[in-house]
Amino acid sequence: MEDFKIYLSFDIDQDFDPGSNDYYNRSKASFKSFGDGFSDIIDRLEGLPFSVFVRSDFQIKSVYGSYEYLVLNNKSLVDKIVLSGGELDWHIHLYKTEKGKWVQVTDNSEIAERFLIDYSEVKKCNCVNTEVVRIGECVMNDTLMNAIARMGIKIDSSALPGRKRNDKEKFFDWSITSNRFYNPSKSDYRIESNDNYQLIEVPMSTLLMKAEYDNEAVRRYFNLSFKTEILFQNFESYVKENDSLVVITHPFEVLSEGKHGLISYNIKTFENNIKLLMDKVVSFGKNPSFHKISSIIG
């Protein structure tokens, strides 16, 4: 039976409030879900390997006094992650303050400059694995990809295949990227060409899903907090056409209470989705095998 590789990943982002009209407020840098709640999530993985992308960036340093805050403030949890078959990789949001609020940096050169400053600081901390990075909010451009490559980073996992946004909340362009791993082109980070960087782009897998509020199906990442009936809508065709799945879940989506047309906000749904994921892969004629993202480079 052919192996179907599954990479479970968790992004340790701020705890957005599902009931707030100000959901995307980047200034609310609270991380309560990275504690006892996340420990419960680990227990429900029942020994499956996983990757945790931990925030370590300028905002964390500015608000909490240290790039290492999330690691140092949760030592027992960090130990449990490692002992439970997990790893700590680097998650960075490229924010700055503007009129007293934290906002996304939008200028391409400034984005790369902010990244390089943070890389230098996080590298010195040695609190997370800087060889594997995921840029917050899927931000990327050719200047930033060049900076990532120059630092010798081996894996970037920021791509959101088939998606593009440019609005007041988010901006990114992965519209021509596929779900396959690839070496980013030096002339267009979204694809592979004849002249590529050595690093591997490991996209967050996207599948067509239609929530109750959608007019048509939208490509969304495979998130274990999503309602089961939506998450697996097109899963059979995905498994048959691909040999791997990169899963992303935010702890607050599992641990918070709220009502939403897509996100369950229910840890039992999360647990059930993992079991169903394995069962469905087997039913489609493949063998589910779980791996940490760093294992891609050996």
Buried (B, 14 or more C-beta within 10 A) or exposed (E): EEEBBBBBBBBBBBBBBBEEEEEEBBBBBEBBBBBEBBBBBBEBBEEBBBBBBBBBBBBBBBBBEBBBBBBEBBEEBBEBBEEBBBBBBBBBBBBBEEEEEBEBBEEBEEBBBBBBEBBEBBBEBEBBBBBBBBBBBBBBBBBBBBBBBEBEBBBBBBBBBBBBBEEEEBBBBBEEBBBBBBBBBBEEBBBBEEEBBEBBBBBBBBBBBBBEEEEEBBBBBBBBBBBBEBBBBBBEEBBEEBEBBBBBBBBBBBBBEBEBEBBBBBBEBBBBBBEBBBEBBBEBEBEBEBBBBBEBEE
